[in-house]
């Protein structure tokens, strides 16, 4: 299973909890991702929401979760479509690898500097 979990309590920006639309940054980013996936007709990646991923110093956190490969927590994103597209592009590279390790040189530029931690797959 592969899914992207968005922190719905993440701030819109350092200054504001909510954007002009009244949504938190995390909720806005989740909606951007849903739009990107829907427009491309994809159903291979689930979008989920979680209240607080406990990485509040880097708002707009996402958990790139995979039950078979490494999973990653990344943060410091802007709640914008271009950020959602970069997250998805990186997660696609992740899904093409056997272990979930993506060579740095192949990362979309917009993903550099956002990773917080890497977690091993949850195997029984």
C-alpha positions in Angstrom: 0.0 0.0 0.0 1.2 3.5 -0.9 -0.3 6.6 0.4 0.5 10.2 1.2 -0.7 11.4 4.6 -1.2 15.1 5.0 -1.0 16.9 8.3 -4.3 18.8 8.5 -3.2 21.0 11.4 -0.1 22.4 9.6 0.0 26.1 9.2 -0.6 27.9 5.9 2.6 29.9 6.4 4.8 31.0 9.3 2.6 34.0 9.7 -0.9 32.5 9.2 -2.5 29.3 10.3 -5.1 29.5 7.6 -5.0 30.8 4.0 -7.4 33.2 2.4 -9.7 30.3 1.7 -10.0 29.5 5.4 -8.1 26.2 5.1 -5.0 25.2 6.9 -1.8 24.7 4.8 -2.0 21.0 5.3 -5.6 20.7 4.1 -4.8 23.0 1.1 -1.9 20.9 0.1 -4.0 17.7 0.5 -6.6 19.1 -1.8 -3.9 20.1 -4.3 -2.7 16.6 -4.4 -6.2 15.2 -4.8 -6.6 17.5 -7.8 -3.3 16.5 -9.4 -4.2 12.8 -9.0 -7.8 13.2 -10.2 -6.7 15.2 -13.3 -4.2 12.5 -14.2 -6.8 9.7 -13.6 -4.6 8.0 -11.0 -5.9 5.8 -8.3 -2.6 4.0 -7.3 -1.8 6.4 -4.5 -4.2 7.1 -1.6 -4.5 10.5 0.0 -5.1 10.5 3.7 -5.3 13.1 6.4 -3.9 13.1 10.0 -4.3 15.7 12.7 -0.7 16.7 13.7 2.3 14.7 12.5 4.3 16.3 15.4 6.8 18.1 13.2 5.4 21.6 13.8 8.6 23.5 13.1 8.3 22.6 9.5 4.7 23.2 8.6 2.9 21.5 5.7 4.2 18.0 6.6 3.5 14.9 4.5 4.2 11.3 5.3 5.1 9.3 2.2 4.0 5.9 3.4 4.7 2.5 1.8 4.2 -0.9 3.5 6.9 -2.6 1.3 9.6 0.1 1.1 11.1 2.9 3.2 8.6 5.6 4.2 9.5 9.2 4.6 8.4 12.3 6.6 9.0 15.5 4.8 8.0 19.1 5.7 8.4 22.7 4.9 6.2 22.7 1.9 4.0 25.6 0.6 0.3 24.7 0.1 0.6 25.0 -3.7 0.0 22.8 -6.7 3.6 22.9 -7.8 4.6 21.5 -4.4 2.0 18.7 -4.7 3.3 17.9 -8.2 6.9 17.7 -6.9 5.9 15.4 -4.0 4.1 13.1 -6.4 7.0 13.1 -8.9 9.4 12.1 -6.1 6.9 9.4 -4.7 6.7 8.0 -8.2 10.5 7.5 -8.3 10.2 6.0 -4.8 7.7 3.5 -6.1 9.9 2.5 -9.0 12.7 1.4 -6.7 12.9 -1.9 -4.9 13.7 -0.4 -1.5 12.2 3.1 -1.6 15.7 4.7 -1.9 15.7 7.4 -4.6 19.1 8.6 -5.8 19.5 12.3 -4.9 20.5 13.3 -8.4 17.0 12.2 -9.7 15.0 14.2 -7.1 12.8 17.0 -8.4 14.5 20.2 -7.3 11.4 21.2 -5.3 11.9 18.1 -3.0 15.5 19.0 -1.9 15.8 20.1 1.7 12.4 18.8 2.8 13.1 15.4 4.2 12.9 15.0 8.0 13.2 11.2 8.5 13.2 7.8 6.8 11.4 4.9 8.4 11.8 1.2 7.6 8.8 -0.7 6.3 6.5 -2.1 8.9 7.0 -5.8 8.4 5.5 -8.4 10.8 
